[in-house]
Amino acid sequence: MDPMTKMWMSLIAILIMGLSVFLITFARSRTKGLLRGVLSVIAFVIMLIGLLGGVASIM
């Protein structure tokens, strides 16, 4: 993979992780009950996708 592609992949991974941090912060401060759990699980899945994108950009 060329360096520019790695740069874009890592930038996208960082933005995806930032989205998951925003989502978990929103879920824990503004929601209650089942919606809080669903948003937390979605944030966790988004964080895993960002992690995989970050690892892929290193290789």
mmCIF file of the N, C-alpha and C atoms, coordinates in Angstrom:
data_MODEL
# 
_entry.id   MODEL 
# 
loop_
_atom_site.group_PDB 
_atom_site.id 
_atom_site.type_symbol 
_atom_site.label_atom_id 
_atom_site.label_alt_id 
_atom_site.label_comp_id 
_atom_site.label_asym_id 
_atom_site.label_entity_id 
_atom_site.label_seq_id 
_atom_site.pdbx_PDB_ins_code 
_atom_site.Cartn_x 
_atom_site.Cartn_y 
_atom_site.Cartn_z 
_atom_site.occupancy 
_atom_site.B_iso_or_equiv 
_atom_site.pdbx_formal_charge 
_atom_site.auth_seq_id 
_atom_site.auth_comp_id 
_atom_site.auth_asym_id 
_atom_site.auth_atom_id 
_atom_site.pdbx_PDB_model_num 
ATOM 1   N N  . MET A 1 1  ? 0.849   -1.173 0.000  1.00 0.00 ? 1  MET A N  1 
ATOM 2   C CA . MET A 1 1  ? 0.000   0.000  0.000  1.00 0.00 ? 1  MET A CA 1 
ATOM 3   C C  . MET A 1 1  ? 0.898   1.241  0.000  1.00 0.00 ? 1  MET A C  1 
ATOM 4   N N  . ASP A 1 2  ? 0.549   2.222  -0.808 1.00 0.00 ? 2  ASP A N  1 
ATOM 5   C CA . ASP A 1 2  ? 1.391   3.415  -0.884 1.00 0.00 ? 2  ASP A CA 1 
ATOM 6   C C  . ASP A 1 2  ? 1.146   4.315  0.334  1.00 0.00 ? 2  ASP A C  1 
ATOM 7   N N  . PRO A 1 3  ? 2.078   5.210  0.620  1.00 0.00 ? 3  PRO A N  1 
ATOM 8   C CA . PRO A 1 3  ? 1.984   6.036  1.832  1.00 0.00 ? 3  PRO A CA 1 
ATOM 9   C C  . PRO A 1 3  ? 0.742   6.929  1.904  1.00 0.00 ? 3  PRO A C  1 
ATOM 10  N N  . MET A 1 4  ? 0.282   7.437  0.768  1.00 0.00 ? 4  MET A N  1 
ATOM 11  C CA . MET A 1 4  ? -0.910  8.296  0.801  1.00 0.00 ? 4  MET A CA 1 
ATOM 12  C C  . MET A 1 4  ? -2.161  7.512  1.195  1.00 0.00 ? 4  MET A C  1 
ATOM 13  N N  . THR A 1 5  ? -2.268  6.297  0.717  1.00 0.00 ? 5  THR A N  1 
ATOM 14  C CA . THR A 1 5  ? -3.408  5.454  1.089  1.00 0.00 ? 5  THR A CA 1 
ATOM 15  C C  . THR A 1 5  ? -3.364  5.144  2.575  1.00 0.00 ? 5  THR A C  1 
ATOM 16  N N  . LYS A 1 6  ? -2.176  4.871  3.107  1.00 0.00 ? 6  LYS A N  1 
ATOM 17  C CA . LYS A 1 6  ? -2.035  4.620  4.539  1.00 0.00 ? 6  LYS A CA 1 
ATOM 18  C C  . LYS A 1 6  ? -2.442  5.846  5.342  1.00 0.00 ? 6  LYS A C  1 
ATOM 19  N N  . MET A 1 7  ? -2.049  7.022  4.862  1.00 0.00 ? 7  MET A N  1 
ATOM 20  C CA . MET A 1 7  ? -2.398  8.254  5.562  1.00 0.00 ? 7  MET A CA 1 
ATOM 21  C C  . MET A 1 7  ? -3.916  8.436  5.610  1.00 0.00 ? 7  MET A C  1 
ATOM 22  N N  . TRP A 1 8  ? -4.583  8.233  4.479  1.00 0.00 ? 8  TRP A N  1 
ATOM 23  C CA . TRP A 1 8  ? -6.029  8.402  4.442  1.00 0.00 ? 8  TRP A CA 1 
ATOM 24  C C  . TRP A 1 8  ? -6.742  7.362  5.295  1.00 0.00 ? 8  TRP A C  1 
ATOM 25  N N  . MET A 1 9  ? -6.237  6.139  5.281  1.00 0.00 ? 9  MET A N  1 
ATOM 26  C CA . MET A 1 9  ? -6.851  5.088  6.110  1.00 0.00 ? 9  MET A CA 1 
ATOM 27  C C  . MET A 1 9  ? -6.720  5.422  7.591  1.00 0.00 ? 9  MET A C  1 
ATOM 28  N N  . SER A 1 10 ? -5.556  5.911  7.996  1.00 0.00 ? 10 SER A N  1 
ATOM 29  C CA . SER A 1 10 ? -5.371  6.243  9.410  1.00 0.00 ? 10 SER A CA 1 
ATOM 30  C C  . SER A 1 10 ? -6.216  7.446  9.802  1.00 0.00 ? 10 SER A C  1 
ATOM 31  N N  . LEU A 1 11 ? -6.350  8.422  8.919  1.00 0.00 ? 11 LEU A N  1 
ATOM 32  C CA . LEU A 1 11 ? -7.197  9.578  9.207  1.00 0.00 ? 11 LEU A CA 1 
ATOM 33  C C  . LEU A 1 11 ? -8.659  9.163  9.353  1.00 0.00 ? 11 LEU A C  1 
ATOM 34  N N  . ILE A 1 12 ? -9.124  8.310  8.479  1.00 0.00 ? 12 ILE A N  1 
ATOM 35  C CA . ILE A 1 12 ? -10.501 7.820  8.568  1.00 0.00 ? 12 ILE A CA 1 
ATOM 36  C C  . ILE A 1 12 ? -10.702 7.018  9.853  1.00 0.00 ? 12 ILE A C  1 
ATOM 37  N N  . ALA A 1 13 ? -9.715  6.207  10.221 1.00 0.00 ? 13 ALA A N  1 
ATOM 38  C CA . ALA A 1 13 ? -9.817  5.430  11.462 1.00 0.00 ? 13 ALA A CA 1 
ATOM 39  C C  . ALA A 1 13 ? -9.894  6.353  12.674 1.00 0.00 ? 13 ALA A C  1 
ATOM 40  N N  . ILE A 1 14 ? -9.122  7.433  12.677 1.00 0.00 ? 14 ILE A N  1 
ATOM 41  C CA . ILE A 1 14 ? -9.160  8.390  13.784 1.00 0.00 ? 14 ILE A CA 1 
ATOM 42  C C  . ILE A 1 14 ? -10.533 9.056  13.861 1.00 0.00 ? 14 ILE A C  1 
ATOM 43  N N  . LEU A 1 15 ? -11.083 9.437  12.712 1.00 0.00 ? 15 LEU A N  1 
ATOM 44  C CA . LEU A 1 15 ? -12.401 10.073 12.697 1.00 0.00 ? 15 LEU A CA 1 
ATOM 45  C C  . LEU A 1 15 ? -13.498 9.109  13.159 1.00 0.00 ? 15 LEU A C  1 
ATOM 46  N N  . ILE A 1 16 ? -13.389 7.845  12.766 1.00 0.00 ? 16 ILE A N  1 
ATOM 47  C CA . ILE A 1 16 ? -14.363 6.844  13.207 1.00 0.00 ? 16 ILE A CA 1 
ATOM 48  C C  . ILE A 1 16 ? -14.288 6.654  14.723 1.00 0.00 ? 16 ILE A C  1 
ATOM 49  N N  . MET A 1 17 ? -13.074 6.619  15.272 1.00 0.00 ? 17 MET A N  1 
ATOM 50  C CA . MET A 1 17 ? -12.932 6.493  16.722 1.00 0.00 ? 17 MET A CA 1 
ATOM 51  C C  . MET A 1 17 ? -13.474 7.723  17.433 1.00 0.00 ? 17 MET A C  1 
ATOM 52  N N  . GLY A 1 18 ? -13.266 8.897  16.856 1.00 0.00 ? 18 GLY A N  1 
ATOM 53  C CA . GLY A 1 18 ? -13.835 10.113 17.439 1.00 0.00 ? 18 GLY A CA 1 
ATOM 54  C C  . GLY A 1 18 ? -15.348 10.075 17.446 1.00 0.00 ? 18 GLY A C  1 
ATOM 55  N N  . LEU A 1 19 ? -15.947 9.547  16.382 1.00 0.00 ? 19 LEU A N  1 
ATOM 56  C CA . LEU A 1 19 ? -17.395 9.394  16.320 1.00 0.00 ? 19 LEU A CA 1 
ATOM 57  C C  . LEU A 1 19 ? -17.888 8.465  17.427 1.00 0.00 ? 19 LEU A C  1 
ATOM 58  N N  . SER A 1 20 ? -17.156 7.393  17.667 1.00 0.00 ? 20 SER A N  1 
ATOM 59  C CA . SER A 1 20 ? -17.584 6.459  18.704 1.00 0.00 ? 20 SER A CA 1 
ATOM 60  C C  . SER A 1 20 ? -17.461 7.084  20.101 1.00 0.00 ? 20 SER A C  1 
ATOM 61  N N  . VAL A 1 21 ? -16.434 7.902  20.311 1.00 0.00 ? 21 VAL A N  1 
ATOM 62  C CA . VAL A 1 21 ? -16.292 8.597  21.599 1.00 0.00 ? 21 VAL A CA 1 
ATOM 63  C C  . VAL A 1 21 ? -17.452 9.571  21.804 1.00 0.00 ? 21 VAL A C  1 
ATOM 64  N N  . PHE A 1 22 ? -17.805 10.317 20.747 1.00 0.00 ? 22 PHE A N  1 
ATOM 65  C CA . PHE A 1 22 ? -18.941 11.232 20.842 1.00 0.00 ? 22 PHE A CA 1 
ATOM 66  C C  . PHE A 1 22 ? -20.227 10.464 21.136 1.00 0.00 ? 22 PHE A C  1 
ATOM 67  N N  . LEU A 1 23 ? -20.417 9.349  20.470 1.00 0.00 ? 23 LEU A N  1 
ATOM 68  C CA . LEU A 1 23 ? -21.640 8.568  20.654 1.00 0.00 ? 23 LEU A CA 1 
ATOM 69  C C  . LEU A 1 23 ? -21.738 8.001  22.064 1.00 0.00 ? 23 LEU A C  1 
ATOM 70  N N  . ILE A 1 24 ? -20.656 7.497  22.611 1.00 0.00 ? 24 ILE A N  1 
ATOM 71  C CA . ILE A 1 24 ? -20.706 6.936  23.962 1.00 0.00 ? 24 ILE A CA 1 
ATOM 72  C C  . ILE A 1 24 ? -20.900 8.038  24.987 1.00 0.00 ? 24 ILE A C  1 
ATOM 73  N N  . THR A 1 25 ? -20.301 9.210  24.749 1.00 0.00 ? 25 THR A N  1 
ATOM 74  C CA . THR A 1 25 ? -20.505 10.336 25.656 1.00 0.00 ? 25 THR A CA 1 
ATOM 75  C C  . THR A 1 25 ? -21.957 10.790 25.634 1.00 0.00 ? 25 THR A C  1 
ATOM 76  N N  . PHE A 1 26 ? -22.534 10.870 24.441 1.00 0.00 ? 26 PHE A N  1 
ATOM 77  C CA . PHE A 1 26 ? -23.942 11.235 24.313 1.00 0.00 ? 26 PHE A CA 1 
ATOM 78  C C  . PHE A 1 26 ? -24.837 10.211 24.993 1.00 0.00 ? 26 PHE A C  1 
ATOM 79  N N  . ALA A 1 27 ? -24.544 8.942  24.770 1.00 0.00 ? 27 ALA A N  1 
ATOM 80  C CA . ALA A 1 27 ? -25.378 7.876  25.341 1.00 0.00 ? 27 ALA A CA 1 
ATOM 81  C C  . ALA A 1 27 ? -25.358 7.905  26.861 1.00 0.00 ? 27 ALA A C  1 
ATOM 82  N N  . ARG A 1 28 ? -24.201 8.142  27.427 1.00 0.00 ? 28 ARG A N  1 
ATOM 83  C CA . ARG A 1 28 ? -24.105 8.083  28.886 1.00 0.00 ? 28 ARG A CA 1 
ATOM 84  C C  . ARG A 1 28 ? -24.602 9.347  29.566 1.00 0.00 ? 28 ARG A C  1 
ATOM 85  N N  . SER A 1 29 ? -24.610 10.475 28.858 1.00 0.00 ? 29 SER A N  1 
ATOM 86  C CA . SER A 1 29 ? -25.041 11.708 29.514 1.00 0.00 ? 29 SER A CA 1 
ATOM 87  C C  . SER A 1 29 ? -26.494 12.058 29.243 1.00 0.00 ? 29 SER A C  1 
ATOM 88  N N  . ARG A 1 30 ? -27.061 11.641 28.125 1.00 0.00 ? 30 ARG A N  1 
ATOM 89  C CA . ARG A 1 30 ? -28.389 12.108 27.740 1.00 0.00 ? 30 ARG A CA 1 
ATOM 90  C C  . ARG A 1 30 ? -29.466 11.029 27.676 1.00 0.00 ? 30 ARG A C  1 
ATOM 91  N N  . THR A 1 31 ? -29.093 9.763  27.696 1.00 0.00 ? 31 THR A N  1 
ATOM 92  C CA . THR A 1 31 ? -30.100 8.723  27.527 1.00 0.00 ? 31 THR A CA 1 
ATOM 93  C C  . THR A 1 31 ? -30.159 7.815  28.746 1.00 0.00 ? 31 THR A C  1 
ATOM 94  N N  . LYS A 1 32 ? -31.240 7.042  28.813 1.00 0.00 ? 32 LYS A N  1 
ATOM 95  C CA . LYS A 1 32 ? -31.439 6.093  29.909 1.00 0.00 ? 32 LYS A CA 1 
ATOM 96  C C  . LYS A 1 32 ? -32.022 4.811  29.354 1.00 0.00 ? 32 LYS A C  1 
ATOM 97  N N  . GLY A 1 33 ? -31.878 3.756  30.116 1.00 0.00 ? 33 GLY A N  1 
ATOM 98  C CA . GLY A 1 33 ? -32.539 2.496  29.806 1.00 0.00 ? 33 GLY A CA 1 
ATOM 99  C C  . GLY A 1 33 ? -31.978 1.764  28.606 1.00 0.00 ? 33 GLY A C  1 
ATOM 100 N N  . LEU A 1 34 ? -32.888 1.192  27.848 1.00 0.00 ? 34 LEU A N  1 
ATOM 101 C CA . LEU A 1 34 ? -32.519 0.348  26.711 1.00 0.00 ? 34 LEU A CA 1 
ATOM 102 C C  . LEU A 1 34 ? -31.798 1.136  25.625 1.00 0.00 ? 34 LEU A C  1 
ATOM 103 N N  . LEU A 1 35 ? -32.213 2.364  25.383 1.00 0.00 ? 35 LEU A N  1 
ATOM 104 C CA . LEU A 1 35 ? -31.566 3.193  24.366 1.00 0.00 ? 35 LEU A CA 1 
ATOM 105 C C  . LEU A 1 35 ? -30.094 3.418  24.693 1.00 0.00 ? 35 LEU A C  1 
ATOM 106 N N  . ARG A 1 36 ? -29.785 3.596  25.978 1.00 0.00 ? 36 ARG A N  1 
ATOM 107 C CA . ARG A 1 36 ? -28.404 3.777  26.409 1.00 0.00 ? 36 ARG A CA 1 
ATOM 108 C C  . ARG A 1 36 ? -27.574 2.538  26.093 1.00 0.00 ? 36 ARG A C  1 
ATOM 109 N N  . GLY A 1 37 ? -28.119 1.377  26.350 1.00 0.00 ? 37 GLY A N  1 
ATOM 110 C CA . GLY A 1 37 ? -27.409 0.136  26.062 1.00 0.00 ? 37 GLY A CA 1 
ATOM 111 C C  . GLY A 1 37 ? -27.198 -0.073 24.577 1.00 0.00 ? 37 GLY A C  1 
ATOM 112 N N  . VAL A 1 38 ? -28.220 0.216  23.787 1.00 0.00 ? 38 VAL A N  1 
ATOM 113 C CA . VAL A 1 38 ? -28.106 0.052  22.337 1.00 0.00 ? 38 VAL A CA 1 
ATOM 114 C C  . VAL A 1 38 ? -27.055 1.004  21.763 1.00 0.00 ? 38 VAL A C  1 
ATOM 115 N N  . LEU A 1 39 ? -27.093 2.265  22.198 1.00 0.00 ? 39 LEU A N  1 
ATOM 116 C CA . LEU A 1 39 ? -26.103 3.231  21.710 1.00 0.00 ? 39 LEU A CA 1 
ATOM 117 C C  . LEU A 1 39 ? -24.693 2.860  22.154 1.00 0.00 ? 39 LEU A C  1 
ATOM 118 N N  . SER A 1 40 ? -24.551 2.317  23.341 1.00 0.00 ? 40 SER A N  1 
ATOM 119 C CA . SER A 1 40 ? -23.233 1.890  23.818 1.00 0.00 ? 40 SER A CA 1 
ATOM 120 C C  . SER A 1 40 ? -22.696 0.729  22.990 1.00 0.00 ? 40 SER A C  1 
ATOM 121 N N  . VAL A 1 41 ? -23.545 -0.218 22.642 1.00 0.00 ? 41 VAL A N  1 
ATOM 122 C CA . VAL A 1 41 ? -23.117 -1.342 21.808 1.00 0.00 ? 41 VAL A CA 1 
ATOM 123 C C  . VAL A 1 41 ? -22.739 -0.855 20.412 1.00 0.00 ? 41 VAL A C  1 
ATOM 124 N N  . ILE A 1 42 ? -23.522 0.059  19.854 1.00 0.00 ? 42 ILE A N  1 
ATOM 125 C CA . ILE A 1 42 ? -23.208 0.612  18.539 1.00 0.00 ? 42 ILE A CA 1 
ATOM 126 C C  . ILE A 1 42 ? -21.871 1.346  18.584 1.00 0.00 ? 42 ILE A C  1 
ATOM 127 N N  . ALA A 1 43 ? -21.638 2.113  19.649 1.00 0.00 ? 43 ALA A N  1 
ATOM 128 C CA . ALA A 1 43 ? -20.365 2.828  19.794 1.00 0.00 ? 43 ALA A CA 1 
ATOM 129 C C  . ALA A 1 43 ? -19.201 1.848  19.893 1.00 0.00 ? 43 ALA A C  1 
ATOM 130 N N  . PHE A 1 44 ? -19.399 0.740  20.595 1.00 0.00 ? 44 PHE A N  1 
ATOM 131 C CA . PHE A 1 44 ? -18.346 -0.260 20.712 1.00 0.00 ? 44 PHE A CA 1 
ATOM 132 C C  . PHE A 1 44 ? -18.026 -0.885 19.358 1.00 0.00 ? 44 PHE A C  1 
ATOM 133 N N  . VAL A 1 45 ? -19.044 -1.194 18.586 1.00 0.00 ? 45 VAL A N  1 
ATOM 134 C CA . VAL A 1 45 ? -18.828 -1.765 17.251 1.00 0.00 ? 45 VAL A CA 1 
ATOM 135 C C  . VAL A 1 45 ? -18.109 -0.765 16.348 1.00 0.00 ? 45 VAL A C  1 
ATOM 136 N N  . ILE A 1 46 ? -18.511 0.498  16.425 1.00 0.00 ? 46 ILE A N  1 
ATOM 137 C CA . ILE A 1 46 ? -17.841 1.531  15.630 1.00 0.00 ? 46 ILE A CA 1 
ATOM 138 C C  . ILE A 1 46 ? -16.374 1.652  16.044 1.00 0.00 ? 46 ILE A C  1 
ATOM 139 N N  . MET A 1 47 ? -16.099 1.550  17.343 1.00 0.00 ? 47 MET A N  1 
ATOM 140 C CA . MET A 1 47 ? -14.712 1.620  17.824 1.00 0.00 ? 47 MET A CA 1 
ATOM 141 C C  . MET A 1 47 ? -13.899 0.447  17.292 1.00 0.00 ? 47 MET A C  1 
ATOM 142 N N  . LEU A 1 48 ? -14.486 -0.737 17.239 1.00 0.00 ? 48 LEU A N  1 
ATOM 143 C CA . LEU A 1 48 ? -13.763 -1.889 16.684 1.00 0.00 ? 48 LEU A CA 1 
ATOM 144 C C  . LEU A 1 48 ? -13.457 -1.694 15.201 1.00 0.00 ? 48 LEU A C  1 
ATOM 145 N N  . ILE A 1 49 ? -14.388 -1.109 14.465 1.00 0.00 ? 49 ILE A N  1 
ATOM 146 C CA . ILE A 1 49 ? -14.149 -0.829 13.042 1.00 0.00 ? 49 ILE A CA 1 
ATOM 147 C C  . ILE A 1 49 ? -13.000 0.167  12.895 1.00 0.00 ? 49 ILE A C  1 
ATOM 148 N N  . GLY A 1 50 ? -12.984 1.189  13.743 1.00 0.00 ? 50 GLY A N  1 
ATOM 149 C CA . GLY A 1 50 ? -11.874 2.147  13.723 1.00 0.00 ? 50 GLY A CA 1 
ATOM 150 C C  . GLY A 1 50 ? -10.554 1.501  14.078 1.00 0.00 ? 50 GLY A C  1 
ATOM 151 N N  . LEU A 1 51 ? -10.571 0.593  15.048 1.00 0.00 ? 51 LEU A N  1 
ATOM 152 C CA . LEU A 1 51 ? -9.360  -0.128 15.419 1.00 0.00 ? 51 LEU A CA 1 
ATOM 153 C C  . LEU A 1 51 ? -8.828  -0.967 14.251 1.00 0.00 ? 51 LEU A C  1 
ATOM 154 N N  . LEU A 1 52 ? -9.714  -1.665 13.587 1.00 0.00 ? 52 LEU A N  1 
ATOM 155 C CA . LEU A 1 52 ? -9.303  -2.482 12.444 1.00 0.00 ? 52 LEU A CA 1 
ATOM 156 C C  . LEU A 1 52 ? -8.754  -1.607 11.302 1.00 0.00 ? 52 LEU A C  1 
ATOM 157 N N  . GLY A 1 53 ? -9.368  -0.447 11.100 1.00 0.00 ? 53 GLY A N  1 
ATOM 158 C CA . GLY A 1 53 ? -8.851  0.477  10.094 1.00 0.00 ? 53 GLY A CA 1 
ATOM 159 C C  . GLY A 1 53 ? -7.488  1.009  10.451 1.00 0.00 ? 53 GLY A C  1 
ATOM 160 N N  . GLY A 1 54 ? -7.256  1.279  11.721 1.00 0.00 ? 54 GLY A N  1 
ATOM 161 C CA . GLY A 1 54 ? -5.945  1.748  12.185 1.00 0.00 ? 54 GLY A CA 1 
ATOM 162 C C  . GLY A 1 54 ? -4.878  0.685  12.039 1.00 0.00 ? 54 GLY A C  1 
ATOM 163 N N  . VAL A 1 55 ? -5.224  -0.536 12.382 1.00 0.00 ? 55 VAL A N  1 
ATOM 164 C CA . VAL A 1 55 ? -4.266  -1.641 12.242 1.00 0.00 ? 55 VAL A CA 1 
ATOM 165 C C  . VAL A 1 55 ? -3.956  -1.884 10.752 1.00 0.00 ? 55 VAL A C  1 
ATOM 166 N N  . ALA A 1 56 ? -4.969  -1.793 9.921  1.00 0.00 ? 56 ALA A N  1 
ATOM 167 C CA . ALA A 1 56 ? -4.764  -1.990 8.477  1.00 0.00 ? 56 ALA A CA 1 
ATOM 168 C C  . ALA A 1 56 ? -3.869  -0.899 7.901  1.00 0.00 ? 56 ALA A C  1 
ATOM 169 N N  . SER A 1 57 ? -3.947  0.308  8.433  1.00 0.00 ? 57 SER A N  1 
ATOM 170 C CA . SER A 1 57 ? -3.116  1.392  7.906  1.00 0.00 ? 57 SER A CA 1 
ATOM 171 C C  . SER A 1 57 ? -1.658  1.235  8.316  1.00 0.00 ? 57 SER A C  1 
ATOM 172 N N  . ILE A 1 58 ? -1.393  0.504  9.392  1.00 0.00 ? 58 ILE A N  1 
ATOM 173 C CA . ILE A 1 58 ? -0.010  0.272  9.827  1.00 0.00 ? 58 ILE A CA 1 
ATOM 174 C C  . ILE A 1 58 ? 0.670   -0.749 8.937  1.00 0.00 ? 58 ILE A C  1 
ATOM 175 N N  . MET A 1 59 ? -0.062  -1.757 8.504  1.00 0.00 ? 59 MET A N  1 
ATOM 176 C CA . MET A 1 59 ? 0.534   -2.852 7.744  1.00 0.00 ? 59 MET A CA 1 
ATOM 177 C C  . MET A 1 59 ? 0.794   -2.502 6.312  1.00 0.00 ? 59 MET A C  1 
# 
